[in-house]
Amino acid sequence: MNIDDHSRYLKEMGITEWSLRSAAQDCAPSITPSVEPHQAISNQEPKVYWLFYGQAPGGDQERLFQNIILALGLLPNEWEWRSLSDTQAPNTQLPCVAFAFGEPAAQALSGEQEPLTQLRDVVLEIAGQDIPLIASFDLAHCLNRPKDKALLWQDLLLARSVLQSL
């Protein structure tokens, strides 16, 4: 089977292919951007904007988060980490999605009281905002239960599909 057939079969099955980035794009993202998120940080124009909420990661959790950013192919000016109290719409005209790591973040942002198992796989909305919200496991949970990383990835793909539909 050649590469084109392989890619076509994966696409037909709805499986997202992974690809390596060039060395120029490969930079370790930081949880706290060095400049305001709406300012251009790279030569490439941002296409989307992600808002990540939850307990700020450190150590292994931060490495997992950095790998998520790299796997999603996000540029440094296409995302920001926010505290739960910061629910203002970002200063951008780009399509935007919010992603809540963990049940407390999902409940606080959406105003829902259901457990995370019922908030996952649903497109929620940040209460009082017109920003779609996807809920998933927190990073510590995924490090303690590696099998749930696949579910976290499914949630990230749902968020990416929401962005593509905006």
C-alpha positions in Angstrom: 0.0 0.0 0.0 1.5 3.4 -1.0 1.4 6.5 1.2 -1.5 8.1 -0.8 -3.7 5.0 -0.3 -2.8 4.9 3.4 -3.7 8.5 3.9 -7.0 8.1 1.9 -8.0 5.1 4.1 -7.3 6.9 7.3 -9.2 10.0 6.1 -12.2 7.8 5.2 -12.2 6.3 8.7 -12.1 9.7 10.3 -8.6 9.2 11.7 -6.4 12.3 11.9 -2.9 11.8 10.7 0.0 13.1 12.7 2.8 15.0 11.0 6.1 16.3 12.1 6.7 20.0 12.1 9.7 21.7 10.6 12.5 22.7 13.0 11.6 26.3 12.5 8.1 25.8 13.9 9.2 23.5 16.7 9.4 25.7 19.7 8.4 24.8 23.3 5.4 26.8 24.1 5.1 28.6 27.5 2.0 28.6 29.7 2.4 32.4 30.0 3.0 34.1 26.7 5.7 36.8 26.9 3.5 39.3 25.1 -0.2 39.9 25.0 -2.0 37.1 23.2 -3.5 39.4 20.5 -0.1 40.6 19.4 1.6 38.8 16.6 4.3 36.6 18.0 5.3 34.9 14.8 5.6 35.6 11.1 2.6 33.4 10.4 -0.9 34.9 10.8 -3.1 33.1 13.4 -6.1 31.2 12.0 -7.9 30.2 15.2 -7.8 31.0 18.9 -8.0 28.6 21.8 -8.7 29.5 25.4 -7.5 26.9 27.9 -8.9 26.8 31.4 -8.0 24.8 34.5 -5.4 24.4 37.1 -2.2 25.9 35.7 0.1 22.9 34.8 3.6 22.4 36.1 6.2 19.7 35.8 4.9 16.6 33.9 1.5 18.3 33.4 3.2 21.2 31.7 5.1 18.8 29.4 1.8 17.1 28.5 0.2 20.4 27.8 3.1 21.5 25.6 2.8 18.2 23.7 -0.9 18.9 23.2 -0.1 22.4 21.8 2.4 20.8 19.4 0.1 18.0 18.4 -2.7 20.5 17.6 -0.2 22.5 15.6 -1.0 25.8 17.4 1.2 28.8 17.0 2.1 30.7 20.2 -0.3 33.5 19.2 -3.2 31.1 18.7 -3.8 30.2 22.3 -3.7 31.4 25.9 -4.0 29.9 29.4 -6.6 31.6 31.5 -7.8 31.6 35.1 -11.4 30.6 35.7 -12.3 34.2 36.5 -11.3 35.5 33.1 -14.3 34.8 30.9 -14.1 37.9 28.8 -14.2 37.4 25.1 -10.6 37.6 23.6 -9.6 40.6 21.7 -9.6 38.9 18.3 -11.9 38.3 15.4 -10.6 34.8 14.9 -12.8 31.8 15.4 -12.5 30.9 19.1 -13.1 27.9 21.3 -12.6 27.4 25.1 -11.3 24.1 26.5 -11.8 23.3 30.2 -9.4 20.9 31.8 -11.3 19.1 34.7 -14.7 19.1 36.2 -14.3 22.2 38.4 -13.3 24.3 35.4 -16.1 22.9 33.2 -18.8 23.5 35.8 -17.5 27.0 36.7 -17.3 28.2 33.1 -20.6 26.6 31.8 -22.7 27.1 34.9 -23.7 23.4 34.7 -23.6 21.2 37.8 -23.5 17.8 36.1 -20.4 15.6 36.6 -17.7 15.7 34.0 -18.9 12.4 32.5 -22.0 14.1 31.4 -20.3 17.4 30.3 -17.8 15.6 28.0 -18.7 15.0 24.3 -21.1 18.0 24.4 -20.5 21.5 23.0 -21.2 23.8 25.9 -20.9 27.5 26.1 -19.1 29.8 28.5 -21.9 31.3 30.6 -22.8 34.7 29.4 -20.6 34.5 26.3 -21.0 33.2 22.8 -17.9 31.1 23.1 -18.1 27.3 22.6 -16.7 25.3 25.5 -15.4 21.7 25.4 -14.9 19.9 28.7 -12.3 17.2 29.3 -10.2 15.6 32.0 -7.6 17.6 33.8 -4.0 17.0 33.0 -3.2 15.4 36.3 -6.0 12.8 35.8 -4.5 11.9 32.4 -1.1 11.4 33.9 -2.5 9.2 36.6 -4.7 7.3 34.1 -2.8 7.2 30.8 -5.7 5.3 29.0 -7.8 8.5 29.4 -5.3 10.4 27.2 -7.1 9.0 24.2 -10.4 10.5 25.5 -8.7 13.8 26.1 -7.5 13.7 22.5 -11.0 13.0 21.3 -12.2 16.0 23.2 -9.4 18.1 21.6 -10.5 16.9 18.2 -14.1 17.9 19.0 -12.9 21.4 19.9 -11.0 21.6 16.7 -14.0 20.5 14.6 -16.1 23.2 16.4 -13.5 25.7 15.4 -13.6 24.5 11.8 -17.4 25.0 11.7 -17.3 28.6 12.9 
